[in-house]
Amino acid sequence: MIRPDGVAGTYEHVVVEDGVRVVALDDDGRVVLVQDDFYLQERRILHLPGGGVGGQDPQVAAVRELEEETGMVAGEIHLLATIDPLAATTGAQTHLYVATSLRPGRTHRDDTEIGMTLHWWNLDHAVGAVRSGKITEAGSVAGLLLAGHASA
């Protein structure tokens, strides 16, 4: 790479696909969260449903990931924001969506999601969990804070 000062240098980075996270809200203002084991953090992490786009349009991937992980189908979905969660490490972006008019579907979890559990929290409670450090995953933090601000 060539640095801004014109000198050649090296830059280490990770190439991964873009991702999605979904703030799925039911008619009572509750948000669906999932909790799963994360290998690198060596702990279970509470987060919004989502994952890699897998070559799909991000909105299509968001709808797919929501149903795969939670068994919920979005009647309506719209883009909340797109973020660069690790700009110094990867060019991958995370597309954040809000899903409403939820109806039951079927979960289709993959082998890495065997121990995933589902949790319904009041949106204000989930935003409080971000502020207290209980929810730390970048896309979930941004999505919940933005959705909480929009509903305030």
N, C-alpha and C positions, 0 to 999 in steps of 0.2 A: 504494500500500500504506500501511497505518497501522503505524508502528513500535510497539514495546512501550511507549514513553513517550507514545503517543497522537498523535504528530506525523506528518503526512502526509509521505511520502518516495517515492523511486523505488528499485526493486530490479531490476537486470538479471539475467536468467537465460536459460537455454537449455531449450527444450522438446524432449525426445527420448523415444523409447519405452523401456520397461524392457528389460533385457538378461539374458542367461544366460551362464554359463561352466560347463564340465563337466570335472571331474576323472575321466577315464576310465582305470580301472586294469585291466590284464590279470592273468592268473593268476600271473604272475611278479613282481607288484608294480611293474610299469612303468607310467608315465603317458604318455599320448599328448599331445604338444605340437605346435602348428603355428607356423610362422614366416611372416610376411607383411609386405609394405610398408605403412607407415602414413604417409599424406601429411603430416599436421600435424607429426609428429615427424621427418620426412624421413630415416627409417631403417627397417630391418627390425626387427620386434619378435617375440620368441618368447613365445607365450602359450597358454593353454588354448583349446580349441575353444569357439566360442560366437558370439553375435551378438544381434540384436534379436528380441523375442518375436513381432513381426509380427502382433499381434492374437490370438495363440494363448495358451492356458494355458502358463505358464512351463515346466512339466515337458514338455509336448508339444513346445515350442520347443527345449528342451534336447536331446531325442532327435533332433529334426530337424536341428539345427545339428551335432550330433556326426556323424551320418551324412553330411551334406552336405560337411563339411570334411575328415573323416578316412576315410570309407568304413566306419566301425565302427557296429554296431547294439548298443545296450545291452539286455542281458537283464534287468537290474535297474537301477533308478535311484531315488535318494532325495535329498531336499533336505538340503543341508549347512548353508546359512545364506542369509540375504538381507541385502545390504549397501547402504548409501548411498554410492557411490564418490565423488561430487562434491556433497555436501550443500549447499554454498554456491552452486553453479552450476546444478544441475538437481534436480528431484524424482524423476528416474528412478532406479530401483533395479536392482541386479544380483542375480539369483537364482543361487546356486551349488549345483551338483549333483555327486553322486558316482555314477558309472556302473560297473557290474561285469558279469560274465558276458557279455563282449563276443564278438560274432561278426561275420564279414565281411559288409559290405553294399556299397553303391556310392556313390562321391563324386558330388556334384552342385554343384560350386563355381560361383559366379556370376562375372561378368566382372571384378569387383574383386578376386577371389581367384585370378587366373590364375597368379601366381608363388608361391602358397602351397606350402610344403614341410612334410612330416610328419616328426616325430622321436619316438622312444620312449626315455624316460629312466627310470632307477630313481627312484622317488619321493624317496628321500633326496637324490639328486643334484639333482633339481629344487628341492627345498626349499633346498639349499645355493646354488643359482643365484639364488633370491630373496634370500637373505641377502647374497650378494656383489654384488647389483645387476644381474645379467645378465637376470633376469626382473623387469620393472617394471610391467606393466599391472595396474591395481588389482584387478580381479576375479581374475586369475590369482594374484597375490600372496596375496590372502585365501584363495582356494580351496586353493592348495598348502600354505600354512601350517596351515590347519585340517585338511586331510586328513593331513598329516604328523604333526600332533599326535595325531590320532585313531588312527593306526597305531603310534604309539610305545608 
